[in-house]
Amino acid sequence: MRLLLLCQLAAGLFLFITLPAQAQYSNLSVPMIQVNGTGTVSAFPNAAQITLLLKATKPRLREAIDETQRNTRLVLNLLKPYVPDTLSIKTSLISTNRLPKWDQAQKKEIGADYEAHQNVIFTLRDLNQMQRLTEELLKTRVYEISQVSYFNTEGVQLMKQAQEDAVRDAIETTSRLAKAGNIKLGRVLYLHTSSDGSQGSDNSTEYYQLQTYGKGMGGRGVAASGQLITYRASILLQTAIE
């Protein structure tokens, strides 16, 4: 559904401006021009949140848990030079599974192994260290680099910049339409943004699932920079016609 904005001209003629369907929040009895403004700012990430998976499989559950705990302690110690705030490193509870052994010839279960696994999640705030960190992780018994989520630590400011660009875009469009229609503009009646300035957007997340336990990553590697991140903002501007 599209709305028609009725703008009365001095000569007694009427100018109809077709606008996208959006709710108008000001008094519809007031002649106005309503436009949408957009702003976009792009930046490369400068930090990353990384998720590691540690896993051990043993004939006894206690052995699997103990090995997983040992490997986790080694990884936490390794991360100290890369993550100064060690309190920000998150470790999940240890989860366990029973893995039955099935004998096809006897068609029955002949025993079971036990698996224990745990996630370690941390933030690397210097992507220049990504390659060295990956090399260090390959020396440990980390089972998998599960996920790398890249972001920019200045995301809030970049989003605010996108909002300001959206406002400027809306003001410029309003002025251009008014000039084309020989309309005299009045005060701003309403300004609304659909983007929260306290949050960034479009973080670049990559699900690697790179199994490092065998010291081989299948020809794949972890990107050191991530993809370009885009911050978008849109605003609705209503301006009175005098």
C-alpha positions in Angstrom: 0.0 0.0 0.0 1.3 3.5 -0.9 0.4 6.8 0.7 -0.2 10.0 -1.2 1.1 13.1 0.6 -1.0 16.2 -0.3 1.1 19.4 -0.4 -0.9 22.6 -1.1 0.9 25.1 -3.3 0.5 28.9 -3.2 -1.2 29.0 -6.6 -4.0 26.8 -5.3 -2.7 23.8 -7.2 -1.8 20.5 -5.5 1.4 18.5 -5.7 1.1 14.7 -5.0 4.3 13.0 -3.8 4.2 9.2 -3.7 5.9 7.7 -0.7 6.6 4.2 0.5 4.0 2.8 2.9 5.1 3.8 6.4 3.2 4.9 9.5 3.1 8.7 9.9 3.5 9.7 13.5 2.7 13.4 13.3 -0.6 15.2 12.7 -1.8 14.3 9.2 -3.8 17.5 9.0 -0.5 19.5 8.8 0.8 19.8 5.2 4.2 18.2 5.2 6.9 16.4 3.2 8.0 13.0 4.4 11.2 11.3 3.3 13.4 8.4 4.2 17.1 8.9 4.7 19.8 6.3 4.6 23.4 6.2 5.8 26.1 3.5 5.3 29.5 3.3 6.8 32.0 0.4 6.2 35.1 -0.7 8.1 37.3 -3.7 8.4 37.1 -5.6 11.7 39.9 -5.1 14.2 39.0 -7.8 16.7 37.5 -11.3 16.8 35.6 -13.5 19.2 36.9 -17.1 18.8 35.4 -20.4 20.0 37.6 -23.4 20.6 36.4 -27.0 21.1 38.4 -29.3 23.3 37.4 -33.0 23.2 38.8 -36.3 24.5 37.6 -39.9 24.0 38.7 -42.5 26.5 37.6 -46.0 27.6 36.6 -44.5 31.0 34.5 -41.4 31.6 36.8 -40.1 34.3 39.8 -40.4 32.0 38.0 -38.4 29.3 37.0 -35.7 31.7 40.5 -35.4 33.2 42.2 -35.1 29.8 39.7 -32.5 28.7 40.4 -30.5 31.9 44.2 -30.8 31.4 43.9 -29.6 27.8 41.7 -26.7 28.8 44.2 -25.5 31.4 47.0 -25.6 28.8 44.9 -23.5 26.4 44.0 -21.0 29.1 47.7 -20.6 29.9 48.6 -20.3 26.2 46.0 -17.5 25.8 47.5 -15.2 28.5 49.8 -13.3 26.2 47.0 -12.7 23.7 44.1 -12.0 26.1 45.4 -9.6 28.9 42.0 -9.7 30.7 41.9 -13.4 31.5 38.6 -12.9 33.3 36.9 -12.3 29.9 37.8 -15.8 28.8 34.7 -18.0 29.1 34.7 -21.8 29.5 31.6 -23.9 29.2 30.7 -26.8 31.5 32.1 -30.1 30.4 29.6 -32.2 28.5 29.9 -36.0 28.2 28.7 -38.7 25.8 28.7 -42.5 25.9 29.8 -44.0 22.6 28.7 -47.6 22.2 30.9 -50.1 20.4 28.8 -52.3 18.2 30.0 -55.7 16.9 28.4 -56.3 13.5 29.2 -60.0 13.5 27.8 -60.6 17.0 25.1 -58.0 16.4 25.4 -56.6 19.9 27.1 -54.0 21.9 30.5 -55.1 23.2 31.5 -52.1 25.2 31.7 -48.3 25.0 34.0 -45.3 25.0 33.3 -42.0 26.7 33.7 -38.6 25.3 34.1 -35.3 27.1 34.1 -31.9 25.5 34.3 -28.3 26.5 34.2 -24.9 24.7 36.6 -22.0 25.3 35.4 -18.6 24.1 37.6 -15.5 24.1 38.2 -12.2 22.3 41.3 -11.4 20.3 41.6 -7.6 20.1 44.7 -7.5 17.9 44.2 -9.3 14.6 47.9 -9.0 13.8 48.3 -11.8 16.3 45.9 -14.1 14.6 48.5 -16.1 12.6 50.8 -16.6 15.6 47.9 -17.6 17.8 46.8 -20.2 15.3 50.3 -21.6 15.1 50.4 -21.9 18.9 47.0 -23.6 19.0 48.3 -26.2 16.6 50.8 -27.2 19.2 48.1 -28.1 21.7 45.3 -30.7 21.8 42.6 -28.2 20.8 40.2 -30.4 18.8 38.6 -27.7 16.7 38.5 -23.9 16.0 34.7 -23.8 15.8 33.8 -20.2 15.1 35.4 -16.9 14.5 33.2 -13.8 14.7 35.0 -10.6 13.5 33.8 -7.2 14.7 35.1 -3.6 15.0 35.6 -2.2 18.5 34.5 1.2 17.2 31.2 -0.3 16.0 29.0 2.0 18.2 30.7 5.2 16.8 30.5 3.8 13.3 26.7 3.2 13.7 26.3 6.8 15.1 28.1 8.1 12.0 25.8 6.1 9.8 22.8 7.6 11.6 24.1 11.2 11.1 24.7 10.5 7.4 21.1 9.2 7.2 19.8 12.5 8.7 21.9 14.6 6.3 20.6 12.5 3.4 17.0 13.0 4.5 17.5 16.8 4.9 19.1 17.0 1.5 16.3 15.1 -0.2 13.7 17.2 1.6 15.3 20.4 0.4 15.6 19.1 -3.2 12.0 18.2 -3.3 10.9 21.5 -1.9 12.9 23.4 -4.4 11.6 21.4 -7.3 8.0 22.0 -6.1 8.6 25.7 -5.2 7.6 24.9 -1.6 8.6 26.8 1.5 9.6 24.5 4.3 8.7 25.0 7.9 9.9 23.2 11.1 10.8 19.6 11.5 7.7 17.7 12.8 9.1 14.3 13.3 12.5 12.5 13.2 12.7 8.7 13.8 15.5 6.2 13.4 15.0 2.5 13.0 18.6 1.8 14.1 19.9 1.7 17.6 23.0 3.8 18.0 24.3 1.7 20.9 24.7 -1.3 18.7 26.9 -2.1 15.7 25.6 -4.3 12.9 26.5 -7.0 10.4 29.4 -8.6 12.2 31.3 -11.0 10.0 30.9 -14.5 11.4 32.7 -17.5 10.0 32.1 -21.1 11.0 35.4 -22.7 10.5 35.1 -26.1 12.2 38.8 -26.6 11.6 40.0 -29.7 13.4 43.5 -29.0 14.7 44.0 -32.2 16.7 45.6 -34.0 13.8 47.9 -31.0 13.1 46.4 -30.7 9.7 43.7 -28.3 8.7 42.8 -29.7 5.3 44.4 -26.8 3.4 42.2 -24.3 5.1 43.3 -21.5 7.5 41.8 -18.8 9.7 41.5 -15.4 8.0 43.6 -12.8 9.7 41.3 -9.9 9.0 37.7 -11.0 8.2 35.4 -9.4 5.7 34.3 -5.7 5.4 31.6 -4.9 8.0 28.8 -2.5 7.0 26.9 -0.4 9.4 23.5 0.8 8.1 21.0 3.3 9.4 17.7 4.6 8.1 15.6 7.5 9.4 12.1 9.0 8.8 11.9 12.8 8.5 8.7 14.8 8.4 9.0 18.5 7.6 6.1 21.0 7.7 5.1 23.1 4.6 4.4 26.8 5.3 
